[in-house]
Structures are given as C-alpha cells and as structure tokens.
Amino acid sequence: MTQLSPLNPAMAATELPPVMEARRWIAGVTFPANRPLINVSQAAPIDLPPLGLRQAIADASLNDPNAHLYGPVLGMPELRAEIAHQWSRAYDGTITPEQTAITQGCNQAFCAAISTLAGAGDEVILPCPWYFNHKMWLDMAGITTVPLSSGADLIPTAAAAEALITPKTKAIVLVSPNNPGGVEYPAQTLTDFRDLARRHGLVLIVDETYRDFDSRTGRPHDLFTQSDWGDGFIQLYSFSKAYRLTGHRVGAIVASTARLAEVEKFLDTVAICPSQLGQIAALWGMRNLGPWVAQQRTEILARRSAMIAGFAALPDWKLLGCGAYFAYVEHPFALSSTEVCKQAVAQSSILMLPGSMFQPQGSPAGQRQIRIAFANIDRDGIAEFFARLAKFKP
C-alpha cells in the first residue's frame, strides 16, 4: 500500500470502522441456499419506515419548497419544540425548545458536544465496553480515552470513575440503554454520575439513542427533574432507530442554551443545517407514530426475551447483558473473539462483531466477548440463529 503523506497523525492512529471491517469478512462469499447469512453485526434497522411516514417525505419533497433549502443551523423550530414538549412530559422536567438542537444523526451530536468541551490533550472517560464511534472521534480529535471498567454486570460506578479523574478530564460519556452491552443503567447510577460530574466541574454526556426500547416503564432517570439540569449534563438522541430514518440522518442534542451556542459553531461549519426532509420526517413521526413506535418496542422486547431464553439453553455461552438491540456474550472457546466470529461466518453463516472492537486494544475481556445485534432478525430467525450456534465448533 502506498504511504499516504501528509496524514494527520491522530487520524492515522484511529482504528478502521469495525462494521466495515466485518463486512470485508463476507465480501465475495457465497452462502449455501439452505444456510443463508444471518447478519447480526449492525444495529441499524433495515426495514422501511411505515407507509405514512414515507408518504409524508414524498409529499414534502414534491410540495414544500423549504424542504430543499437551507434551514436554521440548530434545526427546524417545530421539531425542536416537539422534542421539548415530549421530553418534558416523558422525563417530568422542564425543557424548552431553545435547549434542543437537531443534528445529522446522533454520531454528529456526539462530535458536536465533545468539540465544545474538550480538545487535543484532554481526557474523556468511557465505560468499557464502549461504542466504537465514540472512541474513534476522540482519537481523531487527539483526546485521550480513559477506559472505565464496568464489571461483570456491565454497569459502571461513579466511585470507580472518580478514581480516574485528573486535571485533564473534561467529560464522562454513558450510553443507556447500552450499545454494545444491552444493559439499562439504573436511575441511581445516572444520578451518581451527574453528581460526580458536578463535584469535579465535568460534563456528563448520556447517549439515549435506544430510549424508545427501554424495558422499564416511566422515566428512566431523574436528570431532567431539577430546574438546573443543564448544569453539566448533555443528552443525545437518534431518530434512526425508532422511526427507521437511518438514511436521513437525524439526531438531537438536549443541553443548556449556552452549550448549544457553542454547538452552533460546530454544526454551521460541518453541516450548515440538518437535512430538511429528515427533520420533516422526524416531526411527522413524533406527531403521528406513537402507537406504532410502541408496537415496535413490544416486538423488540419479545426478541430480547427470545435471546435470553436462547442463551439460557446454551450453558457454555455466558450472557452478560441483553437489551435495546443487543445481546452481549462471552464465548466458550480457546480462541480470540475475532477468530471465533470469522469462523462463525465460514461454518455457520453468522456475522457477529467481536468484543475486541468495543474494548481497549489488547483487552483480555475483548478477546472473550461478542456483540449480537438482534433487531433485524425476527423470532423465527432467532430460533435458526440458536440452532446454528448450538452446532458451532470452531
């Protein structure tokens, strides 16, 4: 390979995208007709949005001139207002439209939030296993990722995080329900981290991309219930999962108005404005698809139950966490997780992601762990997945 020069050293030090790496394992492979590929590597929904939502997008494209023009940097006012309204009700707090902003997906929301609070040489604490795109952005920005062990239950503790704080620490990032671990952080855990962040003058970022599939009823945490919730707290959200708008790239940030004034600088530079059609779709979905989203949640929770039952019948495999779109497991073999996943493609036509993609380089835990994204396989597909896994002997 030709040596690329010049090349940003921080970019050069950033790992390749894991999902793209896994796709290379199946490139050019022909799977038997009686054993088609079961792809549990990626969490993005592959089913289309419901017809009503697609019709709303088509109507806007044909009839709304604003759908094709630049809009406000921080997003469509009507969508920001709808988020504020629904979030205030869901979290029993007071959130104003001015405390919300729309982004080109939740990954951009993360990048924007981090860019306002940390720079090269600073530190950000990420619990392990982590969401790899968070780690990749920190690496590209020259920010040091400080790994926080989550223990056997995959629930990090504020006490353990406090021991990692240095003068360079700027933020702690949590994902709940968790990707890749599937666990739902208890409300008290989030409160403890919020209090820790405030004591040390840090920012707590909570990515709630999968909030619509939380198995619990009622609000999942109390972080919005205080009138000063914007002091050191940022929430991120994605419209990709609940509304199947993956290709339209719509996310959101909920934060203080002062923080969003800084976010606006970043967004104006990298995007100018969010996708108008995507925002129109998200707004229509929020106003019209409540019952449909509830049905999707019920189906995902049923698949979650099927995954839990399936691993209970495979005692050699250890289920570490299960929720949102994910089962996170420990495999029973004397091979690395990467080798296990590659052999699963060859022997069983199953594509999974090794835990090494979600852990620090060289982590022993990563060599034993695997993430399984079950959102795109129905209960019959899950049954077939376990039938193959039971026979799998690398």
Secondary structure, DSSP 8 states (H G I E B T S, - for coil): ----SS--HHHHTS---HHHHHHHHHTT----TTS--EE-S--S--S---HHHHHHHHHHHHH-GGGGS---TT--HHHHHHHHHHHHHHHTS---GGGEEEESSHHHHHHHHHHTT--TT-EEEEEES--HHHHHHHHHTT-EEEEEE-TTTT---HHHHHTT--TTEEEEEEESS-TTT-----HHHHHHHHHHHHHHT-EEEEE-TTGGG-SS-S-S-STTSSTTTTTTEEEEEESTTTT--GGG--EEEE--HHHHHHHHHHHHHHTSS--HHHHHHHHHHHHH-HHHHHHHHHHHHHHHHHHHHHHHT-TTSEEEEEETTEEEEE--SSS-HHHHHHHHHHHH-EE-EEGGGGS-TT-HHHHHEEEEE-TTS-HHHHHHHHHHHHH---
